[in-house]
Every structure is written in C-alpha cells, then in structure tokens.
Amino acid sequence: MQIVYALWHTHTFSEDREDYKLIGIYESEDAAKEAQARIALQPGFRKHPEGFEIVGYEVGKDHWEEGYATMVGDKEIEDE
C-alpha cells in the first residue's frame, strides 16, 4: 500500500463561501510540511496560515465512492 500526501489550503470568506486550493501531492508527510513552510510565506497564504491541511491518500483506491448533488441555496439542481 502506497500513501501520498496532499497539501490543501482552505480560505473561508463567509459562512457559505470557501475557496479550496490543492497545493501539491508529495511522497512523504515531511515533504508536504516542507512545502507548507515555503507556501505559507506567499501573499494570501501568510494572512491565513490556519487554512493548511495535509491529508494522506492511498494510491489506487477510490476516495469518493458515492454520487453528488449540486445545491444552489437550499435547492438541489438536477444534473443531466
């Protein structure tokens, strides 16, 4: 089983608005932490250092196994 590490950054604008950025995929958790240290100095990121998250993923495995619904406000939009 091979594990890779994704470095994400989330910036919350308001209760209902967030911006997610996938910074990169790394071979080790230490490499992801090193990348976080580099990126955290950049504009935008340095104002929101709490937004970083490192997540381990098993390679060759489905990580989303269900469908999804698109919501606008409190209404679901049917996908074709």
Residue pairs with C-beta under 8 A, 6 or more apart in sequence:
1 58
1 59
2 58
2 59
2 60
3 56
3 57
3 58
3 59
4 25
4 26
4 27
4 56
4 57
4 59
5 25
5 26
5 27
5 28
5 29
5 31
5 32
5 54
5 55
5 56
5 57
6 22
6 24
6 25
6 26
6 32
6 54
6 55
6 56
6 57
7 22
7 23
7 24
7 25
7 26
7 32
7 35
7 36
7 39
7 52
7 53
7 54
8 20
8 21
8 22
8 23
8 52
8 53
8 54
8 55
9 20
9 21
9 23
9 39
9 45
9 48
9 51
9 52
9 53
10 18
10 19
10 20
10 21
10 51
10 53
11 18
11 19
11 21
11 44
11 48
11 51
12 18
12 51
13 19
23 35
23 36
23 39
24 32
24 35
26 32
26 35
29 54
29 56
32 54
33 54
36 52
36 54
39 45
39 52
40 46
40 49
40 52
45 51
45 52
57 63
69 76
69 77
70 76
70 77
70 79
71 77
